Amino acid sequence: MTQPNVSLTENRILIISGPTATGKTDLAISLAKKFNGVLISADSRQIYQGLDVGTGKDHPKGFKINLIDLITPDQDFSVVQYQKLAFQKIIEIHSQNKLPIIVGGTGLYIDSIVNPDKSTYFIRPNKFLRFFFNKLSTSTLQRIYRLLDKKSFDSLNNSEQHNPHRLIRKIEIKLSGKDVINHIQINKNNFNILHLSLTAPTSCLYPRIDTRVQKRLDIGLLDEIKNLLKKYSWSDPGLNTLAYKEFRDYFNHQKSLKDCVDVWRFDEHSYARRQLTWFKKQTNLHFIDITKPKYLLLALDLVKKWYNLS
């Protein structure tokens, strides 16, 4: 296929999103080869160095994906930090006359690109408040947020209401007293964004997820965790994430391996459902059902039309 010329690529961003196990990276690489693209990860788990097996960094050899392995597992990383690095990389890729392709399933990372002026991204984490709130139970956090903003609390789904990290962030934002902040110099109107979001029924996703879970166990996830625990603790952000936290009780001799694997599968299924819900609420994106026979051709056709190449 003829590569798009400079005038076509200079302000464009292609986004490939969707829940886990939908084949986002494979599609992104295929499109990158056809449209002179460079990949930028939007995966909040792959930012951690050393978390390779559990986060699925078994990417095709010889094809670089930017913004992975950014920090060690004991470090914190915010959406604002991601956004800054992502836009720096986007501008760099445009300067090379290439197409930036954002690929991943972390909704907030993608939203920080699509809606860069969203005010809450610029409310920095309050370490003092977090130190205090991290000692509180989920039910106490729920009561605090309900007192601060009952309407917002009631609008949360069940998973969000029982996610202490999400509750702490929402309380933190509310207590900041900041409603509109415009610290970013990037305007989304500067970019021509095409957002393709892969999707599938859970009856299709769950078996794909279960296959990946078994594969990651087979290629050494437990050994990876064992080595990580020589340097880091379960309370560190990296080990307190999906595919790792589920094995805490196994390594502490409190649960069997089978029980922990079952919990991991359940958590992966739950995460996929949350991702599906997140993307369904977004606007200006094209859903592509991977169960359809010609979904890859549909994705290719949408990108070609975006470039007016069809």
C-alpha positions, 0 to 999 in steps of 0.5 A: 500500500502507498504510504500516506504523504506528509500532509496527511500524517502531520496532525493525525492520531490513530487510536486502537482501544478495547478490552483485554484479549481482543487483539489490539496490539496485533491490529495496531502493528498490522496498521502501522506497517501499512500506514507508516505508523509508530506505536504508543502504549496506553496500558497502565500495567505495562509501564512497570519494569519487570512486570513482563509475563503477567502484563503480556509484553510478549509483543512481536519481535522487532517492533517497538512499542513506546511508553512501556517499562517507564518506572519500577514497581515501587513508583507511582505514575499518574495520568498527567505523567502519561499524558505529558509523555504521550504528547511528547512522543506524538509530536516527535512521531509527527516530526518524523512524518509518521503516524502515531498509533495509540494502542491499549485498554486503559480508558483514562490514558486514552481519554487524556489524549482524546480530551486533553483539557479535562480539568481533573487530570491536573489535580496532582495526587495528595500524598498526605491525604493518600497516606491517611485514606489508604488506612481506611476501609472501603466502607469508610471511603464510601461514606466520606465520598457519599457525604462529599458528593452523594449524586456522584457516588450514586452514579458509580457502578458497583465495581467503582463503589467498591474500588478503594483506589478509585474512591480515594482519587475521587475524594482527592479531586473533590477536596481539591476544590478545583473545578476548571484547570487549564494547564495544558497547551495541547488542544484536541482541535489540533489533531485529527483523531480516528478511534477504533475500539475493538469489542466482543461479547463476553462469551467470546472474551472469557475463553480468550482471557482464560487461554491467556491466563494459562499461557502466562502461567506456563511461561513463568508468571510465578517465577517472575513474581518470586524474583520481583518479591526479592526487591519489592513488596506486595504494597508497591503499586506494581505488585498491587495490580492485576495478575500479581495481587491475586497471588499474594495469598499463595506466596503467603501460604494462605491459599492454594495455587488453584484458588488464586488462579481462579480469582485471577480469572474472575478478576480478568473477566471483571476487568474486561466487563469494566473496559466494555462499559467504559468504551461504550460510554465514550463518543466519536469512536468506531466499534469493531466486533472481532467476532465478525468474519471481516473485522480486519478488513473493516478496520483497514477500510476505516483507516483508508477512508480517514486518509481519503485513500479508498 
